[in-house]
Amino acid sequence: AIDIAAARAAGFASIKGPDDLEIVEGIGPKIAELLYAAGVKTFAQLAAMTAAQIQPILDAAGPNYRIADPATWPDQADLAARNRWSALKAMQDGLTAGRKA
């Protein structure tokens, strides 16, 4: 189970509930909706995907989503799924819009 209290304690104050995909840097509300519509509803599901599996979901949504880079999303989701919030925070501190700096 996702430990929301631990997530908030690690600095993810905006977490809305378990499996809030918007916690993954680079995923905003619209991309979260796209993933949800594609059946990706949990951190574990996102963590099990590759960037190459995520990209067609973004491509199908149109040119506005070309800027999104899902390369780090599975790794971020894996940390969240395993309640490794401090490690996720540290990883995100080295990212810019979800991309490695």
Backbone torsions as a table, in degrees:
resi	resn	phi	psi	omega
1	ALA	NA	146.2	179.1
2	ILE	-76.8	128.9	-179.1
3	ASP	-93.4	93.2	-176.6
4	ILE	-64.0	-38.8	179.2
5	ALA	-61.4	-41.7	178.9
6	ALA	-66.6	-37.5	178.1
7	ALA	-62.9	-45.5	179.0
8	ARG	-64.1	-39.3	179.7
9	ALA	-64.0	-29.8	-179.9
10	ALA	-84.0	-1.8	176.2
11	GLY	111.2	6.3	178.3
12	PHE	-96.6	64.0	-174.9
13	ALA	-64.3	-25.1	-175.1
14	SER	-86.9	2.2	-178.7
15	ILE	-59.3	129.5	-174.3
16	LYS	-93.6	-16.9	-178.3
17	GLY	166.5	179.3	179.3
18	PRO	-60.5	142.1	177.8
19	ASP	60.2	38.5	173.9
20	ASP	-78.9	94.8	-174.3
21	LEU	-61.6	-17.6	178.7
22	GLU	-68.7	-11.7	175.7
23	ILE	-68.0	-26.7	178.0
24	VAL	-71.1	121.8	-179.0
25	GLU	-64.2	129.3	-176.7
26	GLY	106.5	-13.2	178.3
27	ILE	-109.2	117.3	175.6
28	GLY	-105.8	-172.1	-177.0
29	PRO	-57.8	-41.9	-176.9
30	LYS	-69.3	-42.0	178.7
31	ILE	-68.6	-37.0	176.2
32	ALA	-59.6	-40.5	177.5
33	GLU	-63.4	-41.7	178.6
34	LEU	-61.1	-46.3	-179.6
35	LEU	-63.0	-44.1	179.9
36	TYR	-60.0	-44.5	179.5
37	ALA	-63.5	-28.0	179.1
38	ALA	-86.0	2.5	177.5
39	GLY	93.7	4.5	178.5
40	VAL	-94.4	100.6	-171.6
41	LYS	-119.0	-6.3	-177.6
42	THR	-132.6	160.0	175.1
43	PHE	-59.0	-41.2	-178.2
44	ALA	-62.2	-40.3	178.5
45	GLN	-65.2	-43.1	179.4
46	LEU	-66.4	-39.4	-179.9
47	ALA	-63.6	-28.9	-178.3
48	ALA	-80.3	-5.8	-178.3
49	MET	-96.1	162.6	171.7
50	THR	-105.3	163.7	176.2
51	ALA	-58.5	-35.6	179.4
52	ALA	-66.2	-26.7	176.5
53	GLN	-82.2	-27.0	-179.7
54	ILE	-80.4	-36.8	-173.9
55	GLN	-53.7	-43.4	179.5
56	PRO	-61.4	-29.2	176.9
57	ILE	-64.9	-42.9	178.6
58	LEU	-68.8	-44.4	-178.6
59	ASP	-59.8	-40.3	-178.7
60	ALA	-66.2	-21.4	-178.1
61	ALA	-83.4	-8.4	175.4
62	GLY	110.2	177.2	-172.9
63	PRO	-65.7	-21.2	179.4
64	ASN	-64.4	-17.3	-176.1
65	TYR	-102.2	6.0	179.5
66	ARG	-64.9	-30.2	-177.8
67	ILE	-70.1	-24.6	-178.2
68	ALA	-67.1	135.7	179.7
69	ASP	-122.9	105.2	-176.0
70	PRO	-82.4	10.4	-173.3
71	ALA	-54.7	-38.8	-177.0
72	THR	-96.3	-7.0	-173.8
73	TRP	-60.3	-44.7	178.9
74	PRO	-61.0	-40.2	179.4
75	ASP	-66.1	-42.3	178.1
76	GLN	-63.3	-44.3	-179.2
77	ALA	-64.1	-35.3	178.5
78	ASP	-63.3	-43.8	178.3
79	LEU	-62.7	-42.5	178.9
80	ALA	-64.6	-42.7	-178.6
81	ALA	-62.6	-29.3	-179.3
82	ARG	-97.6	13.2	179.1
83	ASN	56.5	34.5	177.3
84	ARG	-97.7	64.7	-172.1
85	TRP	-66.5	-39.9	179.2
86	SER	-64.7	-40.1	178.0
87	ALA	-65.8	-38.3	177.9
88	LEU	-65.0	-43.4	179.4
89	LYS	-60.5	-44.3	179.2
90	ALA	-62.3	-41.8	178.7
91	MET	-62.4	-46.6	-177.6
92	GLN	-65.5	-28.5	177.6
93	ASP	-62.8	-22.7	178.7
94	GLY	-96.9	6.5	-179.2
95	LEU	-108.5	154.6	172.1
96	THR	-126.5	115.3	-176.8
97	ALA	52.5	37.8	177.0
98	GLY	84.1	0.9	-179.5
99	ARG	-107.7	147.8	175.4
100	LYS	-66.7	132.9	-176.4
101	ALA	-70.7	NA	NA
